Amino acid sequence: MAQPPQQPVHILSRHRPSSDVKWDPYEVLGIDRSRTACYGWAPSKNRSCGNPIASANREEAQSLLCKMSRLDLGTINLDRRLETVAQRLLCRHNHQEQTANVVLNWKERIADIQVRRVEVPANIGHATPETSRETVQPLTRLEDILFRLDDILSHMGHRTQQQRRE
């Protein structure tokens, strides 16, 4: 009697969230915990790449994502970490050159979630001594997010100019 095939063990699904988790990088970045294939895009086939990613690379990505989940999105720069995760989740043969595009997509998703998290009080235009302390923090946070969005947009413009020159 033939035995059913065993389900593969997925490195990215091993770790459990801890109590100090501040955000879920898998959800925010759109990373599937069970995926073992490259996250690159194969334009010639008009689909995602199907090349397998080495378990050591998936495990390193998992470790970085777990560490990133404990960091406050509003206070740190994740660029280098995102770049390393992207490099580990893209196949070495065909899609490493897509690292910058993957990171840019993830940064846009992070910026989107940051904008949605900002809650501006209804009485923001009518500050009184009692409400002024309540409105300062959301305004500061909103300004920080606007500056980050401006950085992302100028980075996108810079990349577009580079692509046009090529």
NORGI-V463385 format. One record per residue. N is the residue number from 1. RES is the residue in one letter. SS is DSSP state (hx for helix, st for strand, lp for the rest). D_FIRST is the distance of its C-alpha to the first C-alpha in whole Angstrom. Layout:
BEGIN
N:RES:SS:D_FIRST
N:RES:SS:D_FIRST
END
This chain:
BEGIN
1:M:lp:0
2:A:lp:4
3:Q:lp:6
4:P:lp:10
5:P:lp:12
6:Q:lp:15
7:Q:lp:18
8:P:lp:21
9:V:lp:24
10:H:lp:27
11:I:hx:30
12:L:hx:32
13:S:hx:31
14:R:lp:31
15:H:lp:35
16:R:lp:36
17:P:lp:39
18:S:lp:42
19:S:lp:45
20:D:lp:48
21:V:lp:46
22:K:lp:48
23:W:lp:46
24:D:lp:43
25:P:hx:43
26:Y:hx:39
27:E:hx:41
28:V:hx:44
29:L:hx:43
30:G:lp:40
31:I:lp:38
32:D:lp:34
33:R:lp:33
34:S:lp:29
35:R:lp:30
36:T:lp:29
37:A:st:31
38:C:lp:35
39:Y:lp:37
40:G:lp:39
41:W:st:40
42:A:st:40
43:P:lp:43
44:S:lp:42
45:K:lp:39
46:N:lp:40
47:R:st:37
48:S:st:36
49:C:lp:35
50:G:lp:32
51:N:lp:32
52:P:st:30
53:I:lp:33
54:A:lp:32
55:S:hx:31
56:A:hx:35
57:N:hx:36
58:R:hx:34
59:E:hx:35
60:E:hx:39
61:A:hx:39
62:Q:hx:37
63:S:hx:40
64:L:hx:43
65:L:hx:42
66:C:hx:41
67:K:hx:45
68:M:hx:46
69:S:lp:45
70:R:lp:48
71:L:lp:51
72:D:lp:53
73:L:lp:53
74:G:lp:56
75:T:lp:58
76:I:lp:56
77:N:lp:55
78:L:lp:52
79:D:hx:52
80:R:hx:51
81:R:hx:48
82:L:hx:47
83:E:hx:47
84:T:hx:45
85:V:hx:42
86:A:hx:43
87:Q:hx:43
88:R:hx:40
89:L:hx:38
90:L:lp:39
91:C:lp:37
92:R:lp:40
93:H:lp:40
94:N:lp:41
95:H:lp:42
96:Q:hx:44
97:E:hx:47
98:Q:hx:46
99:T:hx:46
100:A:hx:50
101:N:hx:49
102:V:hx:46
103:V:hx:48
104:L:hx:50
105:N:hx:48
106:W:hx:47
107:K:hx:51
108:E:hx:51
109:R:hx:49
110:I:hx:50
111:A:hx:54
112:D:hx:52
113:I:hx:51
114:Q:hx:54
115:V:hx:56
116:R:hx:54
117:R:hx:55
118:V:lp:58
119:E:lp:60
120:V:lp:64
121:P:lp:66
122:A:lp:68
123:N:lp:71
124:I:lp:71
125:G:lp:74
126:H:lp:76
127:A:lp:76
128:T:lp:78
129:P:hx:78
130:E:hx:75
131:T:hx:73
132:S:hx:74
133:R:hx:72
134:E:hx:69
135:T:hx:69
136:V:hx:70
137:Q:hx:66
138:P:hx:64
139:L:hx:67
140:T:hx:66
141:R:hx:63
142:L:hx:63
143:E:hx:66
144:D:hx:63
145:I:hx:60
146:L:hx:63
147:F:hx:64
148:R:hx:60
149:L:hx:59
150:D:hx:63
151:D:hx:61
152:I:hx:58
153:L:hx:60
154:S:hx:62
155:H:hx:59
156:M:hx:58
157:G:hx:61
158:H:hx:61
159:R:hx:58
160:T:hx:59
161:Q:hx:62
162:Q:hx:60
163:Q:hx:58
164:R:hx:61
165:R:hx:62
166:E:lp:59
END
